[in-house]
């Protein structure tokens, strides 16, 4: 009994720090949940990035409060984070800029694997987009590696036929969601947008990758008018979220 | 299809055909099942799994060395799936020119059609995780999306069994059909004409013509007693001259052409009778997708018979067991394939295997290998009276040299469309697609 009391007495000074740490974890999850449920104007990647950013911000604030509760100056935490950040930025300037460009090109660049593009003096079919470069297969079957940063800095022309029409939306669903029911519901709801879409190209859902935890899909649509692109993206993302909410209730 | 009491069975061993279950008398199953059986026997395949829509069967069933996996979906979704299947089938066969179903792929029914295909694709994917298959072989138009849905890098082969004429495919269908076709390494159709037409969609995979086939061993000569008993049961007298049509009750099968031809010939040939074997397909029967067209078509034909005062001259047998069908082939004077459009027309081959001549519509795929007057007789369904004229040639051939020649040459041609020929062609194709 006395040993337990001694352990408790030793633990009591750290109790506020533990409570703050637990509250930080809960708050980080809650903020991430809220951000995930905000009405989406962007793509699922933007939503994921928003959630990650909110967790990092809450984590840093929570971490500084934990340090304060432990009697350690939080300045040391900020200093470490700043130094790590600066060192990383200097050391990995080139790769990071390519990596960042890849992230932005995922969201904003109007091309995908399979398209034919032209950037600076190079052109070819996009056969791979990795973290650093975009690989093109030129007409004379040469592999051309284009740094992703070029895709942000330079003019990129997508010369694929009807490229302006195509809207490819990445969709990631949890492994326990009934994919046939999801697809069926999605096709049903997207048929309501048919007056805005090219009737010759019904929506197509393609499986890109699978794991027991999730299935990555691409939804491909063809729009009728280029000026509708943004509004259709928003509407489709809204409907995607609604369908996901519905089928979450009907787990496999 | 298993009967109610045997739905929990996981093997057909010990069950009796016609009592405990019915084996599909035609279509894709008739053709593909013997091939798989043969390829397993010859060790071209070490293992085979067959995934099929069958809401009435057990979930899995061992069948002749393969495992059959039956897919079942809710009745409400089945309706939409069936509607889209029929609409595609109808368009390809140009059944209703007034409704081209341009917007079919945007309908609610299409979402149910996609549902069925995705359920099947997911089952195939799951089985692949367990068995690590070498190749996926998808059969028939209504399952075209499965290759795309299964995805992955493994080779996929698709066989389109019905006619293919790109000119009748609506503009609004082409992109999606091409997307689906592009997921296959090899696309097989039944005639060279269909390959030429398929080229218009420029699919990425290799296009092949492989003739459909039957297993000659499945066709035996019945004993005279059984033939006589069946004829007595059906009201066929010894002196009757029988023209035989084997095909489901469906407008596309053109039984109405044959009844019209019989009406022209009835007075001149008072012993001529028309025997129609078959009922509904899986889609068209109450036990399948429940589309009611087979019942409607039979009623229409019966009305035609009555109007033409042909009572007793046209016999509707419904579904027959293979042994009984053999009896009718044995008894008939000749067989008819009068379809408005026909992917191939294996009934002609069955007739040849029974040593009987056959009159075939020019709209059937098999017409590509028939030489009129040499190994069969051809007629144009759009020329009124032409079928009756061709029937007259065989009815007037009293001493039988024409019938004998057609039957003999037909039997020779049947080798080209036999299981032996298919074993080589399909085996070579599968080896090539797996090894290349």
Interface residues (C-beta under 8 A of the other chain):
Chain A: X179 X180 X181 X183 X184 X185 X187 X188 X191 X194 X199 X200 X201 X202 X204 X206 X207 X208 X210
Chain B: X77 X102 X103 X105 X106 X107 X108 X110 X111 X112 X114 X115 X118 X119 X122 X125 X148 X149 X151 X171 X172 X174 X175 X176 X179
